[in-house]
Amino acid sequence: MTIEPVDESEEERRQSLKDDVAVGLEDAEAGRTTDGEMLFERLIAKYAKAGEPGQG
């Protein structure tokens, strides 16, 4: 669960988004990335198993 302030202004939301983008760019520049195809293959496999009987 995440809790976000209700009274956040448009400027605060904009700054938060800019901060998140900056972190993502820093991660990319540092090589902390995941191949998109591999990521989606893992997600598909994970959620396919979740639909099987006895998997929660």
DSSP file (Angstrom, degrees, kcal/mol; ACC not computed):
  #  RESIDUE AA STRUCTURE BP1 BP2  ACC     N-H-->O    O-->H-N    N-H-->O    O-->H-N    TCO  KAPPA ALPHA  PHI   PSI    X-CA   Y-CA   Z-CA
    1    1 A M              0   0    0      0, 0.0     2,-0.4     0, 0.0     0, 0.0   0.000 360.0 360.0 360.0 138.8    0.0    0.0    0.0
    2    2 A T        -     0   0    0      2,-0.0     2,-0.5     0, 0.0     0, 0.0  -0.914 360.0-152.4-115.2 148.5    1.2    3.5   -0.7
    3    3 A I        -     0   0    0     -2,-0.4     0, 0.0     2,-0.0     0, 0.0  -0.981  14.3-175.2-120.6 123.4    0.1    6.6    1.0
    4    4 A E        -     0   0    0     -2,-0.5     2,-0.1     4,-0.0    -2,-0.0  -0.927  33.9-101.5-118.9 142.7    0.2    9.9   -0.9
    5    5 A P    >   -     0   0    0      0, 0.0     3,-0.8     0, 0.0    -2,-0.0  -0.386  22.1-152.9 -63.4 134.5   -0.6   13.3    0.4
    6    6 A V  T 3  S+     0   0    0      1,-0.2    -2,-0.0    -2,-0.1     0, 0.0   0.818  91.7  56.3 -75.2 -32.0   -4.0   14.5   -0.7
    7    7 A D  T 3  S+     0   0    0      2,-0.0     2,-0.3    -3,-0.0    -1,-0.2   0.123  73.5 137.8 -92.0  22.4   -3.1   18.2   -0.5
    8    8 A E    <   -     0   0    0     -3,-0.8     2,-0.0     1,-0.1    -4,-0.0  -0.510  49.5-131.9 -71.1 131.3   -0.1   17.9   -2.9
    9    9 A S     >  -     0   0    0     -2,-0.3     4,-2.4     1,-0.1     5,-0.2  -0.285  21.7-106.5 -78.0 166.8    0.0   20.9   -5.3
   10   10 A E  H  > S+     0   0    0      1,-0.2     4,-2.5     2,-0.2     5,-0.2   0.897 122.9  51.6 -58.8 -41.6    0.4   20.6   -9.0
   11   11 A E  H  > S+     0   0    0      2,-0.2     4,-2.5     1,-0.2    -1,-0.2   0.889 108.8  50.2 -65.2 -38.7    3.9   22.0   -8.6
   12   12 A E  H  > S+     0   0    0      2,-0.2     4,-2.4     1,-0.2    -2,-0.2   0.905 111.6  48.0 -66.1 -40.6    4.7   19.4   -5.9
   13   13 A R  H  X S+     0   0    0     -4,-2.4     4,-2.2     2,-0.2    -2,-0.2   0.909 111.9  50.4 -64.1 -41.5    3.4   16.6   -8.2
   14   14 A R  H  X S+     0   0    0     -4,-2.5     4,-2.3     2,-0.2    -2,-0.2   0.916 111.5  47.6 -62.7 -43.9    5.5   17.9  -11.1
   15   15 A Q  H  X S+     0   0    0     -4,-2.5     4,-2.6     2,-0.2    -2,-0.2   0.897 109.7  53.1 -65.3 -40.1    8.6   18.1   -8.9
   16   16 A S  H  X S+     0   0    0     -4,-2.4     4,-2.3     2,-0.2    -1,-0.2   0.911 109.8  48.4 -60.9 -42.5    8.0   14.5   -7.7
   17   17 A L  H  X S+     0   0    0     -4,-2.2     4,-2.5     2,-0.2    -2,-0.2   0.919 110.7  50.7 -63.5 -43.9    7.7   13.3  -11.2
   18   18 A K  H  X S+     0   0    0     -4,-2.3     4,-2.4     1,-0.2    -2,-0.2   0.904 110.2  50.5 -60.2 -41.5   11.0   15.1  -12.2
   19   19 A D  H  X S+     0   0    0     -4,-2.6     4,-2.1     2,-0.2    -1,-0.2   0.918 110.3  49.3 -62.6 -43.7   12.7   13.5   -9.2
   20   20 A D  H  X S+     0   0    0     -4,-2.3     4,-2.1     1,-0.2    -2,-0.2   0.901 111.3  49.2 -62.8 -41.7   11.5   10.1  -10.2
   21   21 A V  H  X S+     0   0    0     -4,-2.5     4,-2.5     2,-0.2    -1,-0.2   0.907 109.0  53.1 -64.1 -41.9   12.7   10.6  -13.8
   22   22 A A  H  X S+     0   0    0     -4,-2.4     4,-2.3     1,-0.2    -2,-0.2   0.901 108.7  49.4 -61.0 -41.3   16.1   11.8  -12.6
   23   23 A V  H  X S+     0   0    0     -4,-2.1     4,-2.4     2,-0.2    -1,-0.2   0.918 111.0  50.3 -63.3 -43.2   16.5    8.6  -10.5
   24   24 A G  H  X S+     0   0    0     -4,-2.1     4,-2.3     1,-0.2    -2,-0.2   0.898 110.4  48.8 -62.4 -41.0   15.6    6.5  -13.5
   25   25 A L  H  X S+     0   0    0     -4,-2.5     4,-2.6     2,-0.2    -1,-0.2   0.895 110.1  51.7 -66.5 -39.4   18.1    8.3  -15.7
   26   26 A E  H  X S+     0   0    0     -4,-2.3     4,-1.8     2,-0.2    -2,-0.2   0.920 110.1  49.5 -62.0 -43.2   20.8    7.8  -13.1
   27   27 A D  H  <>S+     0   0    0     -4,-2.4     5,-2.8     2,-0.2     4,-0.4   0.926 111.7  48.5 -60.9 -44.9   20.0    4.1  -13.0
   28   28 A A  H ><5S+     0   0    0     -4,-2.3     3,-1.4     1,-0.2    -2,-0.2   0.922 110.9  50.0 -62.4 -44.8   20.2    3.8  -16.7
   29   29 A E  H 3<5S+     0   0    0     -4,-2.6    -1,-0.2     1,-0.3    -2,-0.2   0.820 110.3  51.2 -63.9 -30.4   23.5    5.6  -16.9
   30   30 A A  T 3<5S-     0   0    0     -4,-1.8    -1,-0.3    -5,-0.2    -2,-0.2   0.444 119.8-110.1 -86.2  -0.7   24.9    3.3  -14.2
   31   31 A G  T < 5S+     0   0    0     -3,-1.4     2,-1.7    -4,-0.4    -3,-0.2   0.611  72.3 140.9  84.2  11.3   23.8    0.3  -16.1
   32   32 A R      < +     0   0    0     -5,-2.8     2,-0.3    -6,-0.2    -1,-0.2  -0.568  36.0 123.0 -88.6  76.0   21.0   -0.7  -13.7
   33   33 A T        -     0   0    0     -2,-1.7     2,-0.4    -5,-0.1    -5,-0.0  -0.832  51.5-141.0-130.6 167.0   18.6   -1.8  -16.3
   34   34 A T        -     0   0    0     -2,-0.3     2,-0.2     4,-0.0    -2,-0.0  -0.997  31.6-107.9-130.2 135.8   16.5   -4.9  -17.3
   35   35 A D     >  -     0   0    0     -2,-0.4     4,-2.3     1,-0.1     5,-0.2  -0.451  27.4-140.5 -61.0 126.7   15.9   -6.1  -20.8
   36   36 A G  H  > S+     0   0    0      1,-0.2     4,-2.4    -2,-0.2     5,-0.2   0.881  98.3  51.4 -60.9 -42.4   12.3   -5.4  -21.5
   37   37 A E  H  > S+     0   0    0      1,-0.2     4,-2.1     2,-0.2    -1,-0.2   0.925 111.9  47.3 -61.8 -44.1   11.6   -8.6  -23.4
   38   38 A M  H  > S+     0   0    0      1,-0.2     4,-2.3     2,-0.2    -2,-0.2   0.899 110.6  53.0 -64.4 -40.8   13.0  -10.7  -20.6
   39   39 A L  H  X S+     0   0    0     -4,-2.3     4,-2.3     1,-0.2    -2,-0.2   0.933 110.8  45.6 -60.5 -47.3   11.1   -8.7  -18.0
   40   40 A F  H  X S+     0   0    0     -4,-2.4     4,-2.6     1,-0.2    -1,-0.2   0.853 110.1  54.7 -68.7 -33.0    7.7   -9.3  -19.8
   41   41 A E  H  X S+     0   0    0     -4,-2.1     4,-2.3    -5,-0.2    -1,-0.2   0.920 110.3  46.8 -62.6 -42.5    8.6  -13.0  -20.3
   42   42 A R  H  X S+     0   0    0     -4,-2.3     4,-2.6     2,-0.2    -2,-0.2   0.909 113.2  48.5 -65.5 -41.6    9.1  -13.4  -16.5
   43   43 A L  H  X S+     0   0    0     -4,-2.3     4,-2.7     2,-0.2     5,-0.2   0.915 111.3  49.6 -64.8 -42.5    5.9  -11.5  -15.7
   44   44 A I  H  X S+     0   0    0     -4,-2.6     4,-1.9     1,-0.2    -2,-0.2   0.931 113.4  46.4 -62.0 -45.2    3.9  -13.6  -18.1
   45   45 A A  H  X S+     0   0    0     -4,-2.3     4,-1.9    -5,-0.2    -2,-0.2   0.914 112.8  50.5 -62.9 -43.0    5.3  -16.8  -16.6
   46   46 A K  H  X S+     0   0    0     -4,-2.6     4,-1.4     1,-0.2    -2,-0.2   0.934 115.1  40.8 -61.5 -47.8    4.7  -15.6  -13.1
   47   47 A Y  H  X S+     0   0    0     -4,-2.7     4,-0.8     2,-0.2    -1,-0.2   0.727 109.2  59.4 -80.1 -20.0    1.1  -14.6  -13.6
   48   48 A A  H >< S+     0   0    0     -4,-1.9     3,-0.6    -5,-0.2     4,-0.3   0.907 107.5  47.7 -67.4 -41.3    0.3  -17.7  -15.8
   49   49 A K  H >< S+     0   0    0     -4,-1.9     3,-1.5     1,-0.2    -2,-0.2   0.849 103.2  62.5 -65.6 -34.0    1.3  -19.8  -12.8
   50   50 A A  H 3< S+     0   0    0     -4,-1.4    -1,-0.2     1,-0.3    -2,-0.2   0.778 100.3  54.2 -64.3 -24.7   -0.8  -17.7  -10.5
   51   51 A G  T << S+     0   0    0     -4,-0.8    -1,-0.3    -3,-0.6    -2,-0.2   0.530  88.3 100.8 -85.5  -6.2   -3.9  -18.8  -12.5
   52   52 A E  S X  S-     0   0    0     -3,-1.5     3,-1.6    -4,-0.3    -3,-0.0  -0.502  88.3 -91.5 -80.1 148.6   -3.1  -22.5  -12.0
   53   53 A P  T 3  S+     0   0    0      0, 0.0    -1,-0.1     0, 0.0    -2,-0.1  -0.299 111.8  20.1 -56.9 138.0   -5.0  -24.5   -9.4
   54   54 A G  T 3  S+     0   0    0     -4,-0.1    -3,-0.1    -3,-0.1    -4,-0.1   0.547  92.2 110.1  81.3   8.3   -3.3  -24.5   -6.0
   55   55 A Q    <         0   0    0     -3,-1.6    -3,-0.1    -5,-0.2    -1,-0.1   0.068 360.0 360.0-105.5  23.5   -1.2  -21.4   -6.7
   56   56 A G              0   0    0     -5,-0.1    -6,-0.1    -4,-0.0    -5,-0.1   0.444 360.0 360.0  98.2 360.0   -2.8  -19.0   -4.3
